Amino acid sequence: MKCRVAFVSSLMLILYGCTDAASPPKTISRLLSTADRLEVTNHWYAFGGSITGAEVSKIAQAVASSRKNTIGAAMAWKNPHVWELEFRAGTNYLATIRTCAGVFEVAGIEYRDGSETLLASWKKLQAQLDQFDADGNSKSYK
């Protein structure tokens, strides 16, 4: 009987102890759901812009429904493809997350967006960045 109680207790500890990090903290998910604008920045190239409208809600939902990244090695967060997403509600700052290729980081833990919404947004940002050179001049000559 003692073995059964110990086994069940250990199983509960494993299941409930690990679920907290399996998805982003609920507090940040709730906070991001109030955002109406994103200020996006690629510090490597000193390039940025804003995202507004329905895309902000889609990204906030993607972050909330993400799961801990268990695929591959940890992300190298100091590379030219990392974008900072600064969530804002009106003039109020809410939070900042770093993202690269559909992976993002919250409190030192990496998460992956299974819906690929964040990946699609990242690809759009990278495409916009590719239109400009290091001096901020457009590469596309019309």
Secondary structure, 3 states (H helix, E strand, C coil): CHHHHHHHHHHHHHHHHHHHHHCCCHHHHHHHCCCCEEEEEECCCCEEEEEECHHHHHHHHHHHCCEECCCCCCCCCCCCCCEEEEEEECCEEEEEEEEECCEEEECCEEEECCCCHHHHHHHHHHHHHHCECCCCCECCCC
